[in-house]
Amino acid sequence: MMPKKRLFLLFFLIWYSERSYSANYYLSASSGNDERTLKEAQHPDTPWQSLNRLNDYIPQLNPGDSVLFKSGDVFYGSLNLKKSGTSEKPIVFSHYGEGAPPVISGFSTLKNWEKSAPGIYFTHVPQTTPQINVLTLNGLPQPLGRFPNRDEKNMGYLIPDEITVKNQISHETLNESGQWAGAELVIRKNHWIIDREKVLSHQNNSLTFLPSSGYPPKKGYGFFVQNHLNTLDQMGEWYHDVQKNRLYLCTGEQTPEELRIKVSIQEHLLTTLTNTRHILIKGIHFEGANKDALLIRGGTDFHLDAVAIENSGENAIMVQNMDRFRIENSKILNAQNSGIYLRSGNYQASIRKNHIENTHIYSGMGQSGDNNGYGIFSISDADTITNNTIKNSGYVGIGFRGSNTLVKNNYIDGFCLVKGDGGGIYSYTGNAGKKYSNRKIIGNIIQNGNGAREGTPLHNTDFPAPAEGIYLDDNTENILVADNTVSQINNRGIYLHNAKNINVRNNLVFDASFLIFLADDQLGQPLAGVLITENTLIKKNPHQVSMGVRSANPEFTLIGVSDQNKHVDISGAGASFSIQNNDTKEEIYFSLEGWRKKTNWENKSEETIQSPEKPYSYTSEGKTIKNIGFSTDTSGLNCVKDCTLTWGEGGYVSVSAENEVSGLKLDIGPVRHEQIYLLTLTASSSEPVMMEAYLRQRGPAYQKLCHGKPFALNKNGKENQILIQQPREDGDASLILNIFQSKNEIRIDNIRIDMLPPMKKTDEPDSFLLVTNPKSSQDMLDLKGSYKDLASKRHSGKINLAPYQSIFLIKE
């Protein structure tokens, strides 16, 4: 008889021998059976069926095992990872067979609809179902019902009549008491915060709510009401009555049976334990999570490859306390809050070659407070974020903190669509006292920073909305910003705010209100250690500013150095610069020559001026408001600040400026918001001088009606054309012309103001081209015509661009 000890050893060796080989486990929702044995499930012809059966077995998986889902099948529920692999033998979750990637879905298809009112139906949802965050109609996500609707004035934001306490808001349209009790209030607290608050009561025209963040309501910022039955008046709007377990949907003239309606009822589609290690998820499609689709909570080496994550109620991926998290070759679509959110405790993440689109595009569907609405957001150290495409972000494209971070060769197209005071690439340190080092933003292409005016004091104005291309915010330090292309930005192309030790080198910035802007204030440290060299800064319009500084008392030698840059102006006006005083709010504009004298910057920089054809034409549809040739006198033009006027018999006015800033005023009468105004000023100066034009109220409170438009004068006496679109409406307006830093006599020959029909701009769309290659491979691009680059090299036919390279071309 064999001794017990030897018998046990024999059984252990047999078991170990069997388990030393990696096993594959197969799942098929269409042909599987959960009653099958463990051995049967290891064959593709006899798979298990459900995620529940798999989750029961996951704790028994071994390093090197694979779980394979059948391609084309849909699995409902959540994948709960409770086992780890090793670095040599990770546990793999992937697919088998031909066809589309397998889907893990949190959706439920709603049926059994009942009519509630004309065009509105309801159905029951399972009891204890939490607030539903995603509803799709024929595959497309829909926002909650809201009042007012998005297509109404101010994009459906109401501006409160008064704000007396932090948890109450009023408006004259809220006149039916009790109508909105129990609804959700969506309040824009400032440019970058949109909070969702529970309405506790509705009395008269006031709503009392439960605050969801520390930000109070703010004068001039708007709100709307959502998630209530009374909001449903447009096709696709919906409301979840959690108390009655009902979901209501407005279907317009259709019935629910004609539509494919799905809602998210599964909170997460993948979760992990707090120390999950060495996992690979490859080629799986996740859809319809009610909250975070993938909730990854600690461990080492979690790898996502070629996955898709679609229609997430909050974040597509939430990661915390994970070393070496990786995601590559993947797609993230329609996340209501953020795409990839690396929250805290992570280290050495790698995010590469992913496509992230339509993140937080519905106001009121994201989360309250800070740090929401990002394509990618990380506060970990040693991140590598490369070769990603990020399109249509409600707030920020890529946001990062931490040390030893590389953000390289990403393509960011469309951001700050819902919230403002953000950037295509954004970094912030704040007052936490942390010192980050060795951060690089290199070779990215960033375009279309729109900015969100709705629900803010900027609505119905032409003042730049705060959308910045590359934005380094409060107390950010030690970053190299090099070889990036930034274009079509509503506010600032590159913005350094209370930043220190920043190297801005060899970037191309085109078409922004300020191409580069530096500022310091009470929110952070003074600007210091800034180096700005070898950049190409291209003004598209005359009023755009090449470089600006805002500070109470800027000391340029302490701020740093800016030199050897190339300033290009394709409007013909020349480079312009500005200093804004934080205390007095006064802004002074400079030509390149004046800027050199003031700052001792740009001494070795170049200026190139391209003079286009006349960009605006008059038509018979237009109306001339003023046309002053000064044939007999100054014709209503008056000096209002530190200057004297002299009329010349030849039909002109001479202006002698007597201070650093001088001002002229011409009363023009009423202006309307929906109109476009064109100022044509024929003037000259013996030496280059900067002027600024804007509309202002004629009388108190002398409020600006539009954004100031700086432009340059010189001795050639050419026509300067300044376009003013969507000014604030006023019944009695004046034109203000400010003159800066001039000791020369300025001659004005003619002032003409025309009211033009919409969209009469006539410059050729192909007179210049910014050609970019936002791909990871070399690309050959077609050119229609012959062009010169900024080094005067000719290009025609085709042009070959390396990955993430760009070139600016001007038509011959």
Steps between C-alpha positions, in 0.01 A plus 500: 500500500643842395566740791256794520779753461621344174139466376434871562822592320399288201157669475664845533745421217217379276294814577799732452591326174149555366491866611850589379353540155293811422133435430252675272138547612233580241176696531220541247176682575342344190606134532635464853365306796589573862432137598804381312799375692827677550668267250227559239533878537861465387383415148347757258223256400372466858527846659339646805234763440484777760717746688350371824645153436834651408508725808442195720809335354733801467651454851627160384677628189875456490780707352514451127132406465286665233128575495370531144164651405338404171524772237168656410330399826358738763550422869287688752632588843840570651839331496637480855875434509608331824818328395846605382755372254875540508737710293595190297146362484227764507135400505347590165140592413452508123289351220477208258332437166415724209295820504459815703660530845298344781299748705464526876189710544327678785203592284144385537253533212178659622162368391136498618449873459183678611375837387529780757409801285506585129849412378615384846519137614621321810612151595595333824863433590611241757455601863805647678644614165711809582485819297549401137775700330492372141211460259563428132249543223584293193857478629550871576523633858238755599516776764246523778197718443563861600334839540567722316602296197850526357372661177349796688661833592846475662502128408236440763673668795300734724693779668379531863318818600680507832724288722438559869609172658730217390223242457228702330457637151220705340367587157180662380407201279485272806161640590299183561567391858586135553549426131869405533511346847705179485664593169871548442648847470801546271693815594802647329696633800782647290666423169638161608236370746154370414331347806195276527284575804187335640202741512358481853213742453347746254321804636382789282791565262778350718658157521667376819758231434753271669853617400725233347833687521660788685443741213210747558278638223655805337345809348479491122525120473198295397304188585235265368277225640516135393388146587132581559184394320411862421815539286398247235402690187759401236574173325746285698469683833456266797450489876556227758256507793707299749227499766238346270746285300382658176687633202325760282596578141385761249470329162336782304280365223643148527416219739760322714443181302646675195820581687790305651522623861770389743594617849801434721416287805841346578716732712838363378596262221834399650623526857816384678613429851744741661812300410433359154819431307609402151172505307456544123163596350517484121245555222184530713226761458338646814175699477230652715650537848288713728809636678868421435519232233834365624572548871862401563596527866863425565773256408765469233517459123141532382502508120217591260564441130260559208195540724200724436304675774180672398215688668623525859282677755802653674861416408596239244800395713569583865840391631650547845805357682621310194864468395564476126145531373500480120240566234581500130335465158160553661190711445292693753174661386225694675619511860267732688773626736861413404665248272804376695519613863817406692394616840769445767783268597581395145853475366651471153184484293529457124216639285579467129336473160143538625201682350284691749196689372189679626591532868263703719326661205166549680478773760336353810601139432848515660596509867507799735812678624855511369691267267213381282461503123849383394594277209795380713571610858785377718667612820756218507878507452696363205210498253552456127209640297583466130346468155138536614219666307258694719199664337213703643576538870250693707784643705870398476665273244794377713554607862797390708701567815783291644872477420683330214199529271516490120209631290614450144359474148131521590231648273238704686214640292213683670496577872335735752173426323289503819725658765773763480824609665662180379736394227581248235786400731472622859713472812430638847681483833314748721595565860570140601871579534602216270809536283481311173794464263598369157174548310484524122230609254651421162378473141124518561245641254227699677217676319146636534484626856152646476415616849152491653323836529151374576389557855790741567538880486671451161178386334396728214843667490811472287731491803726194473365199685764344729624208293879467492717280279773401750412628848748480790306620803565606859847411630581265214877452471772329300341424166648492151246611236660425164416425136121527546250637248217705652231655280148643493480582870237740626715654771870423555716264298757438775408632846738510797310598816704534820749260345870456566796346316316441173688457170281585199701407191439448128120497511274618217202700626240627252166679529440580868392820673839492674759271344703488823379646829666520842328603822550502874262601778401425858406140415859380475869574477653774283612414151867402501754302301300513176690444174313564172715437191486392136120498482299590191208724597253569219224760522202429278302817577622856572361509854679183612793560736836329457591505867339640813595535866258565787646597836477773761860605437681274254878484536603339175853411607351294784231344283762364260602536137311504171704518181585349162132452419341546160200736499283463190191703420294398198253787553757765412483680836826382655582336832336646808564463872320601818539558871194482725522645850325281757437792734386775265358265229663727242635330188777645283589373153843512334654446160803271483731800527313640801495157664877468469548836668254421778610145583842442344344185352486393132823679406602223260148404394376538143182664370335400173195686372286362220260753346186324376243638267224703660326241718154656523283636223201731509174391344175673420351314799727688741425832666750778570460647849789749489726615218717790613756656267573807717442739211412798724562412868558210742141385429413378847831331577605609849800445723397342831842416646834686483519624142421795273334504158585734213292515182694525176358681196596208281226292661664326792545517877836506677515338842774595744520245781612635836530187713567127492133441418286753315139465392256623232121463491247508219128467582322264261152437649326163553672166434329162476632167618406301192683735262858503374683835500803584290726787597722628218760747623740673261785635709877530517785560743860595430612212725314175576238550769226279647133593517198324645137526390187394684138599556394641837190640663488875439393574858532340844598227581717527186493123458697345217266362234764286327850370539779745422659459155866609487667584168812676379547826311805597298596764246337340196151630586320181397145403585469303823190283515371387840207261520268515804258209529216457750554806723286541805184680395477866600282796401775762506855380431835658433809388312816524714845524340789465742857594401797341678860604558495766230712816494435548132228688321226272371299597195144367452357547151176307519281304742226285359266265689279259305235262626543183294277200443616178667783296348633747244862414554661444162862403559604190310495184712811368326713816513684329784510147635604347828578144397531241778554127521323380818600138442767264628628434148634714218233647273490642147251788466363664185538873436265687269729768364848633565606619844803631686589406854632752751856431384389594143534142376248417226254209527249370247329175410570292808671556830648232721463542876652295778277387791357795696687748282340820373584769248345841432464590131408824326361490147714652227 
